[in-house]
């Protein structure tokens, strides 16, 4: 059971801290907030402002304890004092909310959404603007620490830890509970640092957690040591933080420290806190940790005059930093579109290329074996080879271990490579993807399985944040992961297991999307994905996993298929059919049935997609039919059609047509399902219509 730890008066004297440095940092942070609130925001030099007033003391003391270069903190928008403690310059800290060039996002993200990628000092993982999304990536970092220490035998990770900062409002989120579950069941070196200011914007803690005190509710959690205290009392906070950090660093298990703090300003500058009465506002001001720190230090450690000199010095430093920040140039607008995907420059943190990992040789030329295999076996063999040759690759998800996955694609991999490399997860897609992101940050190659496309919905926040990480941090961080995801119709349909919806991921910024139609392409695309410096959705169509049509010989251990390169399944000059996934078979059948001369193009990847191949074909055939299983409205076929109308209009002798699912879920009943899916007959009829237009 979790044990709750509070500080005793006897132990207060054990607190160790460089209080002069703590005071300097605290006064600096406070001077920043005052400069923004009193001048920069009213002048519209800063457009978003989130004050750290009342939260500074614990963050600074925590930052002073993060000394291992492999330590990482996953923080949130009220965590600037921590960043200052870990080395963020005053000028960068002031310039970022102004949207000026340089800093941790080069004007791309809200100024207090920070990151710190320095190689030889503790890291701060990319923050996000959504509440609770900071938790599960930090769990991935913690597991990465243990993997590099225990599996890769890298001794320098022996004492490293992962710290997650969150407010009391964030304890109601999926991310918090998923992270808590993983940390405690896997006994990871994680410290949950909860700042409880009593409010989530205007909603009190009682609405976030029963009773309003999360640490009280976690007493029954196994493998969780709980520390609880007043975040405004210098000695108490210092002692609790030192004890809690050491507890995790010494590998006694995960821990949580909850500190009560006042939020001395509104949630943001625009929040006037009208939901608090005057009495409460006055009580909170009396709890100001800066005033308590002054009382603690003056006159026992420094004189009143010295303290005032420190205040004046902090104000002067921030004045100069603010002026320098205001004088910085605006970000270069010509580079705004850079870094949605990996470019020539390698980012500072994340994935394998940063560390100079070298892959085995690869080839686009298949060396097929004699025996044909299905897609399931193709995936399994590809995963096995990459696990054999890449010690930093991990495979995980629900049921991927001894069961071998719900479709048997990971069968026997755990017994061959061990539970630390192929492992089951709790039933939390948020946790699966967030953990993968953190593992990628730590320099590993995670291959995560989501059992069915529909089940990825709870992970949408992590998926979106993963894809935008490189852009948001101006190429400082990236999280190259592979997410395997079956979907589409099979022996029957249904709204839960048969969803396709690939356009969602084509629209998601920063993601590659592969949709192989056969075993050979599955091998080549999956291998490309696992060696890529971009995150990839690898869509495994359920109807193709063991289909006769999709069976091909294994193309060899070095075979790859580049992303963005379509395959011509049939060649002709009367019409171009553009398709992917399970529709490839039906399109080929329709062409054979009619005996027409047709180009049939299997795009294979939708992000990127082979626009040139499609345009080249249209310029010869002058007619086009697009066939896909996803819904019609705003499906990916609409994107292709829009490009053709713009770039091939003068070559078209008939309207560009689409055959798709209607805008409904996939029905369970087989006849109902076939009545709405694109069928061979529907495709053939549409081809005839286009040819006779």
Phi, psi and omega in degrees: 000152177295143177244135183263131184242125171241159185272138176267160180297328180296323185278348179303324183291345180279350184299131178241128178197150171276087190295331177295319178291322176300315180297317179301313181294321181292318178293325177296313179299317182294321178296324176298312180300317181295319179298317180292312186291324186267342185224304190291320178289311177303327179277359181063025170282332174240128185260332174235130179223128178236110184286144175258008182307125179097341183258357195289318192304307182297319181298318181293316178295324176295312181302326180292342180266350179269096187240344179284135183294344177260003170295148174219143174244135175247108193245192180218186194292353177253026190250022182299324177303322177299315181298318178299320180295325182273004171116003176297129181287152179300321182294315177298320181296326179278325185289325185299312177294341176279350182074023182279170183289160180083199179071203190267000174216356180057040176083008185271334186233164177307139190301329181270000175272093194260175169201163179211107187258013188305136186290321191255013178223168180306147182262154165241115183294153182305124177284169177224160180275349180266141188286131175091350183282354180281348190285304190289328173300325178294328175295319176298319177299317180298318178292326176298321176303309182294323179294314182292328179286313189269323184267313181273354176059041178265100188297336184294350178267004188304323186246005183289150180223166175242134181238135179242124177258131178208155174272170181296334177294330184286348182286355176269358189271159175302319183300318181298310185290325176295315180296319180298318179297312182295315183300318184280324179285332180258359177055053186271155181280077185234136171246119173273117182250106186252121175264111184258100177259008174086354185218142164251095194057262181248000185263128185286164185300332181297337178272348179269323181210140182304128182084346174082000182231103186297325182295329176293327185280352185251016183297333183272356182290127176286147177063033177226116175268129184248132174242139186223134179191181180269114184284007179250355182261111190306306183294321181296314181295317181299316181293314181297319181291318178299317181291318183289319178296315179297323179303313180288319183296329179275009175063037174275350179133175176288158181216161174231136171239122177250123179241128175280131181221154174271142171264101191281347173235176178293175178307315174222178183302324184285349184273112182272004177057036179298344180279355175255137178279168185299323180299315180295318180300318179292321179296321179294320179298326179293340181266010183306118182294336177292319177294323179291324176295318178299315180297325179292325187263330184254125005259009187295324184250324178220163179275164176301321180296318179298316179301316179295324176296321177297316178302314181296319180298317179298317179297319180293318179299317181289326175300313180294317180296320180295317179296316179297321179294317179298331181274355176295150177290159172293153176302149181289108183296337181289347181253006186300328182274359178288152169076018166294325176231169180299141176236196184297323179286135178272134180294169184282319185229137171118130174081188189269328186293329180303322184268009177074026180296134179251127180270159172299163180298152180226162182210144175273359179264119180287144172239077191292140170283175181284317186279137175278144178233160177272176183295323179302312180293325178297316179295315182300314182293324179291316176299317182298314181296318180292324174297321179295321188260350182230098183293351180264006180268137179229146179236128183203164180156182179289124174071016181278350185282247184298327178292329179086017180089153182294341177246010175070017182286342179247019182305130175073357181290324179294316181296332181276322189246354175092160186288341179281344181250331177230112190213155176279158178234167171291164184278075180210105179295325173305315181292322180298311184285316179300318177299318179300319179301312180296322177296321177294318175305323185280005175094018180251171179245093180276134173243104186259141176250129167254127193298323178213151183309316183300329184283355175283347185305317179295344181262009186305318181301312180292321179298313180296316181294323177300312183296327183267358185304311183300314181293315184297329182259012180052047174072020175279320180235151168208157181231079178288105178233163172242129177244109176276134190210101175287156177183185182086169182291164175216228180297338173210183177244185169172159184289349189254321184257348188253005179298139175257285170054036181296336182297333177303317183278332173295328180277339182289127185293134172087359183259136165275152182222118180248138178222078183292147179253359182203169187294321180298311179294327178300317178298308185294320181286320179294319178295319177300318181297318183286350177247009183271158174261016175238151173290145186224133166268122179250104187269121181252108184288127186298323183286347182258348189304322179231022183285144177301319182301322187275354183285129179218159175294148175297127189272004178111156184285348180253008185281132175228155172241119179295145175288142178086020181234106182288162176243134178271110181279325176220154181236133179196183185229010181264327184201150174253127174247123181251127185204183178193165176063220185291346180282347179300314181299314183292326177292318178296319179298319181295318179295317178296321181298319181275337183072027181273161177268107190222138163282126171244114183254124172265111183296327180068317173230139178260340174220103358281162176246154188275078180298321183297320180296319180293314180296318179300319180293316181298324180294341176265319188266333177068010178216150184214136171234130178250130183233123174211160185275336180296165180299159188284309186295120180062020172293170184293337176301328178294323177296315179298314180300320180297319179295318181295318180297325181280319190252352179226020186304316185287349179266349188276130176257000179204159177299146172289127183246157177230142166238124186215180165289146170291176184276064177217162172293168178281126180287157179282313181301132187298316181292323175296319180299310181294336180290339182247341176288152168297121180249167178304319182294316179296319180294316180298318180297320180291323176301315180298320178299316182292319182291336181259009181295000000 
